[in-house]
Amino acid sequence: MAILPIYVYGDEQLTKKAIKVTKVDSTILKLISDMFDTMETADGLGLAANQVGSPYSIFVIDLSHLEEYAHYGKMIFINPRIEDPSEEVISMEEGCLSLPNLRGEVVRPKRLTLVYQDLSLEVHKLEVDGWFSRVVQHEYDHLLGIFFVDKVEPERRKELKPDLQLIKDRKMDVDYLITSKKKKK
């Protein structure tokens, strides 16, 4: 078990697009295990690999503490892609472990199909809606280098600028392990 520091706003790794996993080896298995440990310690619902400094196209989620999703348990998504997002959208408030203490309303498709690979790199399709769809889209965005604040209304984004700077400068309170501020060269 390893708790990894979570990369936060301002860390360059979070703006890079993830690279495809071509082989699941002991390094990938350890990464996934550490991602679950890190996510649980930080009380998150999902975590993308780049949020812990890995370049791979992987995210994990655990919605088991939400009653309607308890039967899913821990889930691993390798090389995911979203297909057939519904035209019907819903606005919900989101937060993010890489944006400590920030919240914002984000409009997203209500339903979608997630195509992904499992630990054997077998391809699966999963129809998701509700919170499940929301978390999947949020984590998938991370793999593309997108934050939820990139999708909030422009006025709200403007309001969040000072808070984003505090995160970038590591001048906010957080109760989980995050990366330290990078020194300028």
ZAMARGU-4260 file (C-alpha; in steps of 0.2 Angstrom, whole numbers, plus 5000, padded with zeros to 4 digits):
<rodrens>
0) 5000/5000/5000 | 5007/5017/4995 | 4998/5034/4997 | 5004/5045/4982 | 5004/5064/4982
5) 4990/5071/4972 | 4995/5083/4958 | 4985/5099/4959 | 4981/5114/4948 | 4998/5121/4942
10) 5006/5104/4940 | 5011/5102/4922 | 5007/5083/4922 | 4988/5087/4923 | 4988/5096/4907
15) 4995/5082/4897 | 4985/5070/4887 | 4987/5052/4893 | 4996/5038/4884 | 4989/5022/4879
20) 4992/5006/4890 | 4999/4992/4879 | 5004/4980/4892 | 4998/4977/4910 | 5013/4972/4920
25) 5018/4974/4938 | 5021/4992/4937 | 5003/4995/4930 | 4996/4984/4944 | 5005/4993/4958
30) 5000/5010/4950 | 4982/5005/4951 | 4983/4998/4968 | 4991/5014/4974 | 4978/5024/4965
35) 4964/5016/4975 | 4974/5018/4991 | 4977/5037/4987 | 4959/5040/4982 | 4952/5032/4997
40) 4963/5041/5009 | 4958/5057/5001 | 4939/5053/5001 | 4938/5053/4982 | 4925/5045/4971
45) 4938/5043/4956 | 4956/5046/4952 | 4965/5047/4935 | 4983/5041/4933 | 4989/5059/4929
50) 4983/5065/4946 | 4996/5054/4954 | 5010/5059/4941 | 5008/5044/4929 | 5006/5047/4910
55) 4995/5032/4907 | 4977/5031/4901 | 4969/5024/4917 | 4956/5030/4929 | 4948/5021/4944
60) 4932/5024/4953 | 4923/5018/4968 | 4905/5023/4971 | 4901/5009/4983 | 4897/5021/4997
65) 4883/5028/4986 | 4868/5017/4989 | 4862/5015/4971 | 4880/5011/4965 | 4885/5000/4980
70) 4885/4984/4969 | 4898/4990/4957 | 4913/4991/4970 | 4930/4996/4964 | 4932/4998/4945
75) 4947/5000/4934 | 4946/5008/4917 | 4961/5007/4905 | 4962/5016/4889 | 4944/5023/4890
80) 4934/5032/4878 | 4917/5040/4878 | 4904/5036/4865 | 4886/5041/4861 | 4884/5054/4874
85) 4866/5059/4876 | 4859/5075/4870 | 4850/5077/4887 | 4862/5086/4899 | 4861/5089/4917
90) 4870/5102/4928 | 4878/5097/4944 | 4891/5103/4956 | 4908/5095/4955 | 4923/5095/4965
95) 4941/5088/4962 | 4955/5081/4972 | 4967/5091/4961 | 4957/5107/4965 | 4955/5106/4984
100) 4940/5115/4991 | 4934/5121/4975 | 4916/5117/4968 | 4907/5122/4952 | 4892/5118/4942
105) 4896/5109/4926 | 4884/5104/4912 | 4887/5086/4906 | 4878/5073/4896 | 4866/5063/4907
110) 4870/5046/4899 | 4884/5039/4889 | 4893/5023/4883 | 4910/5020/4890 | 4922/5009/4880
115) 4937/5003/4890 | 4949/4989/4893 | 4951/4978/4909 | 4967/4971/4917 | 4968/4958/4903
120) 4966/4972/4890 | 4949/4965/4884 | 4937/4978/4878 | 4921/4981/4887 | 4906/4993/4884
125) 4897/5000/4899 | 4881/5011/4898 | 4881/5024/4912 | 4870/5038/4919 | 4868/5048/4934
130) 4882/5050/4946 | 4891/5036/4937 | 4891/5045/4921 | 4897/5061/4930 | 4912/5053/4938
135) 4917/5044/4922 | 4916/5060/4912 | 4926/5070/4925 | 4940/5057/4926 | 4940/5055/4907
140) 4943/5074/4906 | 4958/5072/4917 | 4966/5060/4904 | 4963/5073/4891 | 4971/5087/4902
145) 4955/5095/4906 | 4949/5102/4923 | 4931/5104/4928 | 4934/5122/4930 | 4938/5123/4911
150) 4919/5119/4909 | 4911/5130/4921 | 4902/5146/4916 | 4914/5160/4912 | 4908/5171/4926
155) 4911/5157/4939 | 4928/5153/4931 | 4933/5172/4934 | 4927/5171/4952 | 4938/5155/4955
160) 4954/5163/4948 | 4960/5169/4965 | 4957/5151/4973 | 4966/5143/4958 | 4981/5154/4961
165) 4980/5149/4980 | 4980/5131/4974 | 4994/5134/4962 | 5004/5142/4976 | 5000/5128/4988
170) 4992/5141/5000 | 4976/5131/5004 | 4971/5119/5018 | 4970/5101/5012 | 4969/5085/5023
175) 4978/5073/5010 | 4995/5072/5003 | 4998/5084/4988 | 5013/5088/4977 | 5025/5102/4984
180) 5026/5118/4974 | 5039/5117/4960 | 5053/5129/4962 | 5056/5140/4947 | 5073/5137/4938
</rodrens>
